[in-house]
């Protein structure tokens, strides 16, 4: 399974690079989740709602915050998603980010 997750991780990073250039993905050294950090001022909850409308479920980092503010971001799970589906999902996520930014 480690090899499968490694290939999915690579597919996720390539898809983010292609569809969300300039955004940083953290926490993908190991495991099946990562965080994509959004530009300052973008509402991660709005992006998550837009992404869900696009058929992609992500978790806004702000929902895990206790008190102090943090940069906006999204938790991405990729363990159950095939490599081709990851590219489609990140493309949909990019549309959600653009839509949320245009309505900020």
Number of C-alpha atoms within 10 A of each C-alpha: 7 10 8 11 20 17 14 22 24 13 19 27 21 16 21 23 15 14 18 20 11 12 14 15 19 13 13 17 10 11 14 18 16 20 20 21 19 20 16 11 10 20 20 25 19 18 27 24 18 22 24 16 13 15 12 19 18 21 20 22 19 18 10 9 10 8 7 6 8 12 14 20 26 22 19 21 17 19 15 11 15 15 19 12 15 22 20 14 22 23 19 20 26 20 18 22 22 15 15 20 15 9 9 9
